[in-house]
Amino acid sequence: LTEKIITSDKKLGTIDVCYSVEIPAYEDGSVFLQEEVRLIKLLAKLLGILIDHWQSAEKVKTDGALLKKITRHVPANTYQFEILPDGNTKILFMNKGTEVYNHPLDTTDLERDPGKLIEILYEPDKAKFMAAMREAYQTRDFLSIQYRISIGQMIRWRWLKAVPEIGADGTVIWYGASQDITLLIEYISSVEQILFDMSHIIRSPLASILGISKYLKDNELKTEEMREITKNLLTISEELDFYIQQLNNSWEKKRQLDQDYHLDFLPFIDNRDDLFGRKGS
């Protein structure tokens, strides 16, 4: 007597039942009772169902282990945490992360004592960080905060973003990630510095040149006066040239930093309109 064992996606085998000795057949020619035939069919069906459940459970276990492995080693810091009323946190999960600059603490240390995170925060940012956490606890809204941490003699910028999930019992669990944004901050600071220098430092000698030019245009001057004004004009022009060279040096240093991080912003700069509405070359 043979019955196939079939799961949801394929046939895995059969149940085979036989007598080891010859026995007389029943009136219908079979050596098995109808109850025995039904029993074998039922056993084969139950085995198929059990194998389906076992395979599903194994897949869930395997997928869970894979997901945990991925999240543990993803190149960023992912978190699952609760926020307490005083702004402190209770970390439920934290991946190891693989960032070059993270923090000097082991993830197991932070999971045991989240308060250690406050210890490495840059002192001027501690109050802002705790205030943002308390506000998120009260509003149960999206959390986004930029802050600095101290690593030895270095100060690194980080950006934490997290979304809340409210459970049936009212408990709020936050899911988020933080990443190092020091390079972005340095780049923005460089651009801000360049714009400041252009609008303040360079504007001063330019204003002097414009004033001298207007004076020359509106007055008839003697040779000696022209010589003196030309001398002043040369001095101011040299000052302006010095400032522009300093800007070029700063730009080259920034370009080198970009190359160290394997970034290239030049194609975007070359193909956009400049500040004065002229198309980049």
C-alpha positions as CSV (number, residue, x, y, z in Angstrom):
1,L,0.0,0.0,0.0
2,T,1.6,3.3,-1.1
3,E,0.6,6.9,-0.4
4,K,2.5,10.1,-1.5
5,I,3.7,12.6,1.1
6,I,3.0,16.0,-0.5
7,T,3.9,19.4,0.9
8,S,2.7,22.8,-0.3
9,D,5.3,23.0,-3.0
10,K,6.5,19.4,-3.9
11,K,6.3,15.7,-3.3
12,L,8.8,14.6,-0.7
13,G,8.4,10.8,-0.6
14,T,5.9,8.1,0.1
15,I,4.6,5.9,2.9
16,D,4.9,2.2,1.9
17,V,3.2,-0.5,3.9
18,C,3.4,-4.2,3.1
19,Y,3.2,-7.7,4.6
20,S,6.4,-9.6,4.9
21,V,4.6,-12.9,4.3
22,E,1.8,-13.9,1.9
23,I,-1.7,-13.6,3.3
24,P,-5.1,-14.3,1.8
25,A,-6.9,-11.4,0.2
26,Y,-10.3,-10.1,1.1
27,E,-13.4,-10.4,-1.2
28,D,-12.4,-7.2,-3.1
29,G,-9.0,-8.6,-3.8
30,S,-7.1,-6.3,-1.4
31,V,-5.0,-7.5,1.5
32,F,-5.7,-4.2,3.4
33,L,-8.9,-3.1,5.2
34,Q,-10.6,0.1,4.0
35,E,-9.9,1.6,7.5
36,E,-6.1,0.8,7.0
37,V,-6.2,2.5,3.6
38,R,-7.8,5.6,5.1
39,L,-5.3,5.6,8.0
40,I,-2.3,5.6,5.6
41,K,-3.8,8.4,3.6
42,L,-4.4,10.4,6.7
43,L,-0.8,9.7,8.0
44,A,0.6,10.9,4.6
45,K,-1.4,14.1,4.7
46,L,-0.5,14.8,8.4
47,L,3.2,14.2,7.5
48,G,2.9,16.7,4.7
49,I,1.4,19.3,7.0
50,L,4.0,18.7,9.7
51,I,6.9,19.0,7.2
52,D,5.4,22.3,5.9
53,H,5.3,23.7,9.4
54,W,8.8,22.5,10.2
55,Q,10.2,24.0,7.0
56,S,8.4,27.3,7.7
57,A,9.7,27.4,11.2
58,E,13.3,26.7,10.0
59,K,12.9,29.4,7.3
60,V,11.8,32.0,9.9
61,K,14.7,31.0,12.2
62,T,17.2,31.2,9.3
63,D,15.8,34.5,8.0
64,G,15.8,35.9,11.5
65,A,19.4,34.9,12.0
66,L,20.3,36.4,8.7
67,L,18.4,39.7,9.4
68,K,20.1,39.9,12.8
69,K,23.5,39.3,11.2
70,I,22.9,42.0,8.6
71,T,21.6,44.6,11.0
72,R,24.4,43.8,13.5
73,H,27.0,44.6,10.8
74,V,25.4,47.2,8.7
75,P,27.7,50.2,8.2
76,A,25.8,52.5,10.4
77,N,24.3,52.4,13.9
78,T,20.8,51.1,14.1
79,Y,18.8,51.2,17.3
80,Q,15.7,50.0,19.0
81,F,15.1,51.9,22.2
82,E,12.6,53.4,24.6
83,I,12.7,57.0,25.8
84,L,12.2,57.5,29.6
85,P,10.4,60.6,31.0
86,D,13.7,62.3,32.0
87,G,15.1,62.0,28.5
88,N,17.4,59.0,29.2
89,T,17.0,55.9,27.0
90,K,16.6,52.2,27.4
91,I,18.4,50.5,24.5
92,L,16.6,47.3,23.4
93,F,18.8,46.6,20.4
94,M,21.9,48.2,18.9
95,N,24.0,46.9,16.0
96,K,27.8,46.8,16.1
97,G,28.2,49.2,13.1
98,T,31.3,49.4,11.0
99,E,31.9,53.2,10.7
100,V,35.5,54.4,10.9
101,Y,34.4,56.9,13.5
102,N,31.7,55.7,15.9
103,H,32.3,56.0,19.6
104,P,34.9,54.5,22.0
105,L,32.3,52.4,23.8
106,D,31.5,48.8,23.1
107,T,27.9,48.2,22.0
108,T,27.3,45.8,25.0
109,D,28.4,48.6,27.3
110,L,25.8,50.9,25.9
111,E,23.1,48.2,26.0
112,R,23.8,47.6,29.7
113,D,24.1,51.3,30.6
114,P,22.7,53.8,28.0
115,G,23.8,56.6,30.3
116,K,27.4,56.1,29.1
117,L,26.3,57.7,25.8
118,I,25.7,61.0,27.6
119,E,29.3,60.8,28.9
120,I,30.8,61.0,25.4
121,L,28.6,63.8,24.2
122,Y,30.3,67.0,23.6
123,E,29.6,69.1,26.7
124,P,27.8,72.1,24.9
125,D,25.5,69.6,23.2
126,K,24.4,67.5,26.2
127,A,21.5,69.8,27.3
128,K,20.2,70.1,23.7
129,F,20.4,66.3,23.2
130,M,18.5,65.6,26.5
131,A,15.9,68.2,25.6
132,A,15.3,66.7,22.2
133,M,14.8,63.3,23.8
134,R,12.3,64.7,26.4
135,E,10.3,66.4,23.7
136,A,10.2,63.2,21.6
137,Y,8.9,61.4,24.7
138,Q,6.1,63.9,25.1
139,T,5.1,64.4,21.5
140,R,5.7,60.8,20.3
141,D,6.8,62.3,17.0
142,F,9.7,61.8,14.6
143,L,13.0,62.4,16.2
144,S,15.9,64.2,14.4
145,I,18.9,65.7,16.1
146,Q,22.4,66.6,15.2
147,Y,25.0,66.5,18.0
148,R,28.7,66.1,18.6
149,I,30.7,63.4,20.5
150,S,34.2,63.5,21.9
151,I,36.7,60.9,20.8
152,G,40.0,61.6,22.4
153,Q,41.0,65.0,21.1
154,M,38.6,64.8,18.1
155,I,35.1,66.1,17.9
156,R,32.8,64.2,15.5
157,W,29.3,65.2,14.3
158,R,26.5,62.7,14.3
159,W,22.9,62.7,13.1
160,L,20.3,60.6,14.9
161,K,16.9,60.0,13.3
162,A,14.2,57.7,14.7
163,V,10.5,56.9,14.2
164,P,8.1,55.9,17.0
165,E,5.9,52.8,17.0
166,I,3.1,52.8,19.6
167,G,2.2,49.3,21.0
168,A,-1.3,48.1,22.0
169,D,-0.4,48.8,25.6
170,G,0.7,52.4,24.9
171,T,4.4,51.7,25.1
172,V,6.4,53.6,22.5
173,I,9.4,51.8,20.8
174,W,11.7,53.9,18.7
175,Y,13.4,52.6,15.6
176,G,16.2,54.6,14.2
177,A,19.8,55.1,13.0
178,S,22.7,57.5,13.6
179,Q,25.5,58.3,11.2
180,D,28.7,60.3,11.1
181,I,28.1,63.6,9.3
182,T,31.4,65.3,10.1
183,L,32.5,65.5,6.5
184,L,29.2,67.1,5.5
185,I,29.5,69.7,8.3
186,E,33.1,70.4,7.3
187,Y,32.0,70.9,3.7
188,I,29.2,73.2,4.6
189,S,31.5,75.2,7.0
190,S,34.1,75.5,4.1
191,V,31.4,76.9,1.8
192,E,30.1,79.3,4.4
193,Q,33.7,80.5,5.1
194,I,34.3,81.1,1.4
195,L,31.0,83.0,1.1
196,F,31.8,85.1,4.2
197,D,35.3,85.9,2.9
198,M,33.9,86.9,-0.5
199,S,31.2,89.1,1.0
200,H,33.3,90.8,3.7
201,I,37.1,90.5,3.3
202,I,37.3,90.7,-0.5
203,R,34.6,93.4,-0.6
204,S,36.8,95.8,1.4
205,P,39.7,96.2,-1.2
206,L,37.1,96.1,-4.0
207,A,35.3,99.0,-2.4
208,S,38.6,100.9,-2.2
209,I,39.3,100.2,-5.9
210,L,35.8,101.4,-6.9
211,G,36.2,104.6,-4.8
212,I,39.6,105.4,-6.4
213,S,38.2,104.7,-9.9
214,K,35.3,107.1,-9.3
215,Y,37.7,109.7,-7.9
216,L,39.9,109.4,-11.0
217,K,36.8,109.7,-13.3
218,D,35.4,112.8,-11.6
219,N,38.7,114.8,-11.1
220,E,41.5,116.1,-13.2
221,L,44.7,115.2,-11.4
222,K,48.3,116.3,-11.7
223,T,51.1,113.8,-12.5
224,E,52.3,113.6,-8.9
225,E,48.8,113.0,-7.7
226,M,48.2,110.3,-10.3
227,R,51.5,108.6,-9.3
228,E,50.4,108.5,-5.6
229,I,46.9,107.2,-6.4
230,T,48.4,104.6,-8.7
231,K,50.7,103.5,-5.9
232,N,47.8,103.1,-3.6
233,L,45.8,101.3,-6.2
234,L,48.7,98.8,-6.7
235,T,48.8,98.2,-3.0
236,I,45.1,97.5,-2.8
237,S,45.2,95.3,-5.9
238,E,48.1,93.2,-4.3
239,E,46.0,92.9,-1.1
240,L,43.0,91.7,-3.2
241,D,45.2,89.2,-5.1
242,F,46.5,87.9,-1.8
243,Y,43.0,87.2,-0.5
244,I,42.0,85.5,-3.8
245,Q,45.1,83.3,-3.5
246,Q,44.1,82.3,0.0
247,L,40.7,81.4,-1.2
248,N,42.3,79.3,-4.0
249,N,44.5,77.5,-1.4
250,S,41.5,76.8,0.8
251,W,39.6,75.4,-2.2
252,E,42.5,73.2,-3.1
253,K,42.7,71.8,0.4
254,K,39.0,71.1,0.3
255,R,39.4,69.3,-3.1
256,Q,42.1,67.2,-1.5
257,L,39.9,66.3,1.4
258,D,37.1,65.3,-1.1
259,Q,39.6,63.0,-2.9
260,D,40.7,61.4,0.4
261,Y,37.0,60.5,0.9
262,H,36.6,59.5,-2.7
263,L,34.1,62.3,-3.4
264,D,34.0,64.5,-6.5
265,F,31.8,67.5,-6.5
266,L,33.4,69.1,-9.5
267,P,31.1,67.7,-12.2
268,F,28.1,69.2,-10.3
269,I,29.9,72.6,-10.0
270,D,31.0,72.7,-13.7
271,N,27.5,72.0,-15.0
272,R,25.4,74.4,-12.9
273,D,24.7,78.1,-13.2
274,D,27.1,80.1,-11.1
275,L,26.0,82.6,-8.4
276,F,25.8,85.3,-11.0
277,G,23.5,83.5,-13.4
278,R,26.1,82.5,-15.9
279,K,26.3,78.9,-17.1
280,G,29.3,76.8,-15.8
281,S,31.9,76.0,-18.4
